[in-house]
């Protein structure tokens, strides 16, 4: 890359999941070879990339609104290039090009390794659209990651796509079929991250526990990663209950680096709704998986996802969800009101009254919040390991994550980002803990 004084500036806005955070990093690295440096200021950018998510309600409309807000920047700087990446790009690429003349390039999540040549085309005055599902492995075609120092935590994508075809979900259409990265490439990237200061890696996948790039599956990959020098902690997300096999559950008991935290979405506690969702498991089967994980790792914190107001959901179905939540006792959870995704089976079914769905969401979130707070309150007085990441909000304060993924604040301690220290928890707040370094 040229001198920083003449380098082009790249602004990336990331929406949605952790995988999009990882993808944004890799897109930034891909464009570094074209002379770009990342900036946090869109008004000084030579290129703006919106890395989009199609999961949440009105995702496409939000992208168009954001593009509308960029029009003044384009008017002030006609040489500014604007790109849309990610899952909205995959789902609506041609429509984006037709509807928004200010967009110069549109690239799907499986094609961003082609960004350098796409950027060259738009610099030549053309528009570029690539939403293919290429046969080549995009990761194999990306340039080697730069050797700059990193923070102590990092995401690492190991699996993409999903073959489950849940009735509410667009992922199989935007990310494609399940694909696993070869274990040797994952391990090489993990070693590189460790050399640059990373101590905790979160393995990412739309259905990460269906990973098959190692002979031992995800459990085999975890065991191999735990042997990488410098990597002290491992996590993975997001999982499907049907792919929690015996080997992976055993890894929770036997691999110290695998943190006692499991995000395992269930979406509903009603077997009737689970069937209509095409989840291919029952509420009881989900509870049995939780029992087995807790038998292997008794201190594991369980996190989950719920959708309320799914088409045809009755009050009895919703009460079954509340019963399941009461049985599990979640330490963290994410809950959403159902919103139709065009092209998915559920979008064509009779919808629940929005006011009723709002009421159910509020009732569910009240229960989940109470559970989360109870789990946090029980941490007071305990010792936990905390990997410190950055300064806190107050002077002299540092914040990091516990084994259970709780944010932990400490003050007046001689700790820096990357330090892994024992901390005694002294108090619990709404979404965090406070403690003293031992």
N, C-alpha and C positions, 0 to 999 in steps of 0.2 A: 504494500500500500504506500501511497505517496506521503509527503509531509503532512502533518496534521493541519497545518494552516490552509492547505488546499484540499483537504479531504472533503468529500461530500457527506452530508448529514442525513441520517436515517432515523425517523421516528416510528416506533412500533407501538400500537395500542392493542393489548391482549384482552380478549373476552373469554369467560368460561373456565374450563377445567385446567388441572395441572399439566395435562398433556399439551394444551395450547401454550402454556408458559415455556415448556421445553421446546416446542416447535418454534416459538418466537426467537429463542436463543439460537437455534440452528439456522433459521432464516437470516438472522443478523450476521452470523458467522459466514454464511454463504455469500452475502453481499459485501462482506469485508474485502473479499478478493477483487471486488469492482471499485474499491476505493472509498467505501462508506464507513463512517464512524457513527455510533449510536448517539442520539441526543434525546433529552427529555423535553425539548421545546419544539412543538410542531411548527411554530412560526419561523424557525430557522432551518427547517428540514428541506432537503432536496428531494427526498422521497418519503411518503407516509404510507405505512402498511397497517391495515386493520385486520388483525387475526381473529376471526369471528367464530362464534359458537351458535349452534342451531338448536340447542336443547331447551332453552328457556322460552317463555311466552313472548310472542311478537319479536323474535330475534331478527328477522329480515327487516322489519320496520325500523328497529333501532339502528341497524346499519345504515339504512337510507337517511335517517335523521342525522347520524354522525357525518355522512357524506355531505349533507346539506350545510352543516356547520363548517365544512372545509372549503366551501365555495369562495369565501373571501380570500383565503390564503392562495387559492389557485388564481384568482383574479389579480392579486398583488404580485404573484410570481408565476407567470405562464410556464416557466420551465419546471415547476414542481410536478413530480410524478406521484400519482396516487394509486395504490393497489389494495385489493381486497383478497384476503387469504382465508383459509380455514373452512369450516363446515357450511356456513352460509354461501361461501363462494362455490363450494362443490354442488350444493343443492340448487343454486339459482344463478350460476355463472353467466349464462347467455342473457338472462333477464337483467342482471346488473349492467352488463355491457350495453344493452339496448336502452335501459332506463336512465343511466347516469353517464352522460358523455364525458364528465370530468375524470372518470376512472380509466386509468391507462393499462392496468393489468389485473387479471383475476386468476388466482392459482389455488387449486384444491390442496387438501392436506397430504395427499400422496404424491404430489408433483413438485413440491417446493425446492427439491434439489436442482430443478431446472431454472430457478430464479435468475442466476447470472446471465444466461442467454436471453431470458425474457426481458431483463433489464436492458440489455444491449439493444433489443428490438425497439423498446419504447423510447430509448434515447435517440434512436434513428427516426422517430416520428410515427411508428406503428403502434397499434394496440395489441395486447397479448392476452390470450385466454388458454388456460391449460387445466382442465378438470378431469383428465384421464385417470384411470387406475393402471399405471404402468406395470409391466412385468418385472422390471428391474427393481432391486432393493434401493430405495432412495438413500438410506444411510450409507450404503457402500459407495454412492456417488458424491456424497458430501465431502468437502475438503476436511482435512484433519483439524481438530479443534485447536484454537490458539492456546498458547501455554501461559496465559495470564493467570495470576492468582485468583482463586475463587473464595466465596464464602464457605462456611463449614457444612452447608447442606446443599443438596442438588437433586433434581429430578432426572430420571433416566428411563426413556421409553424402551420397553422390551417387547411389547405386543401391541398390535393395532387391529381395529376392526372387530366385528362381532357376528357370530352365526346364530344368535339366539332369536332374533326377530320378535322381541317384545312388541306388543300391539301399539304401544305409545311412543316408540323410540325411532329416531331417524338415523341412528349411528350406522346400521348396516348399509344404508343408502349413501351416507356421506363419507364414511371411513372405509367401507368395503368389507370383504370377508376377513376372517381372522388370519393374521400373519404374525409369526414370531421371528424375532431377530436371532441369528445364530449366537450361541452362548459365547463363542470365542470373541465375537465382536463386542458383545455386551461387556465381557470381562476386560477387554482392552480399553474400552471407554471408562470403565470403573477405575482401572489402574491409573489412567490419565487424570481423572478427577481427583483421586487420592494424592497424586503427585503435586496437585495445585491447591491442596489444603482442604479438600472435602473430607468430612469424617462421617457424614450420614447421607445415605442414598435412599430415595424413595423410588421404587420400581413402578412404572406406569403402564397401564394398558386399559383399553375399554373393557376387556374381560381378562385381566392380568393372570388370574389363576388357571386359565386355559393355555398358558404359555407352554410351548412344546419344542423350543429351540435347544433344549438340553435333554439328554436321555432320561434324566430324572425329573423332567418337568420343572415347574417353578420351584419346587422344593430342592431339586438338584442345583438349580441356578443359585438359589439363596445360599446353600452350603458352599458353593464355589466362591461366591462373592464374599462370604464371611472370612475366607482365607486370604483376601486381598489385604496386603499390609496398609495400614492407615485407615481402613474403613471399620469404624466401631459400631455403627448402627445401620440397620436395614429396615425398611418398611415396604409395603406394596399396596396398591389401590388401582382400580376398583375390581371387586370380585363378584362372582356369581355363586350362590349356594350350591348349585349342582356340581361345581368344579373344586369344592373343598375336599380333596382326596386325603387318604390316610397319611401319605407321605408329607403333605403340606401341614397337616395338623401336628404330626410328629415333630416337624421342624420348629414349631412354636415351643415345644418342650425342650428341644435338644440343641438349638442354635442360640447361644447367648446374644449374638448381635441382632437377632430378629426381635424387634421391639414388641412389648405386650399391648398391641393395638391392632384391631381388626375392623376394617370398614367393610360391612357385608350387607348390601341393600336387600330389602325384602319387598318393599313397595306397598304391601297390603297384608292384613292379617286374616282376610276372608278367602277361603278356598275358592269360592265362586268367582270372586274378582281376580284372584291369581290365575285361574283358568282363562278368564276373559282377557287377561293381560298376556297370555301365552308365556307365563313364567316357568312352566314345566316343573313346579314343585309345590308342595302344600305348606301351610303354616306349620304343621307339626314337623315336617321334614326340616324346615328351617330351624325350629327350636332344637331338634336333635343335633344339628350341626353345631349350634351354639353350645350345647351341653358338652359335646366332644372337645371343642376348642377349650372350654373352661376346665375340663378335666385335665387337658394337657398343660394348660397355662392358667392356673387359678386367678392370677392377678390381671388377666387381659381386660382391656377396656374395649367394649363393643360400640361401634358406630354404625349407622344405617341410613337408608333413604326411604321416604314414604311419599306416595302420591295420594291425595284425597280428592274426592269428587270425580273419580274415574267414571266414565260412562256406565250408567245403570247401577252404580253403587247405591245401596239402600242404607238406612240408619243402622239396620242389623249388621250389614257388612262393615260399616264404620266402627261399630262397637267391637267387632271381632279384631279390628286393628288396635283399638285401645287395649283389649285384653292381651294381645301379643306384646305390645309395648310394656305393659305391666309385668309380664312374665320375664322379659329379657332384662329390663333395667339398663337402658342405654346411657353411656357416659357422654356421647355426642350424637347428634343426629341432624339430618337435613330433611325438611318436609316442604312440600309444594302442592299447590292447587293444580289439578290437571288442566292443561291447555292443549288443544288439538294441534298436532303437527301434520300439515298437508301431506297426503300420500301414505299415511300410516293407517292401518285398519281401524283403530279406535276413533279416528277423526270422523268416520262416517256413522257412528252409533249415536243413539239418543243421549244427550248431554244432561248432566245433573244441574239443577237450578243453581246459578252462581251464588245466590245468597246462602243457600244451604251449604255449598262447598266452602264458602268463606267461614261460616260458623264451625264447620268440622275442622278446618285448618286451625282456627284459633283454639279449639278445644284440644286438638292433638298437640299443638305447640306448647300449650300450658302444661300438659303432662310431661312432654319431653324436656322442657326447661326445668321443671321441678326435679326430674331424674338427674339431669346433668348437674344441677347445683348440689344435689345430695351426694353424688359421686365426688365432686370437688371438695365439699365440706369434709368428707371422710379422709381426705388427704392431709388435713391439718394435723400437725404433730408427727407426720411420717417423714422419713428420709427418702429422697429421690435423686436420681442422676439427672443433671441438666446440661445440655449442650448449648452454650451461650452463642448467640448469633449477632446481636447488635445492641447499641445503647437504647435504654428505655426512654420514656417521655420526660423524666426528671433528671436533673444533673446528678452525675455519679451513679446512675442506675443502669443495670444491664438486664436484658431479657433473653431467655432461651426456651427450649422445649424440653419437657420431661420425657421419660420413657413412654409415658402414656399420651404424649402429644399435647399436654397442657402447656399454655404459656406461663412461664414463671419469671417474676420480677424479683431482683435483689438489688440492694443499695449498699454503697460503702464497701464493696468487696473488690479485691485485686484480681479481677477476671477480665478477660478480653475475648472477642469473638474467636471461636474455635476451641475454647477451654471446655473440658468436660469435667464437672465438679459435682460433689455430693452437696445437697441442699436440704435443710430442714424446713418444711413448709410451716409458715406461721399464721397465714390467713388466706381466706378464699373470697374472691370477688365474683362479679356476675360471669365473666368469661376468662378469668385468669386466677393464678395463685401468686402469693408472695412468700418469700422465704429468706433464710440466712445461710450463706455458704459455710460449710463445716471445715 
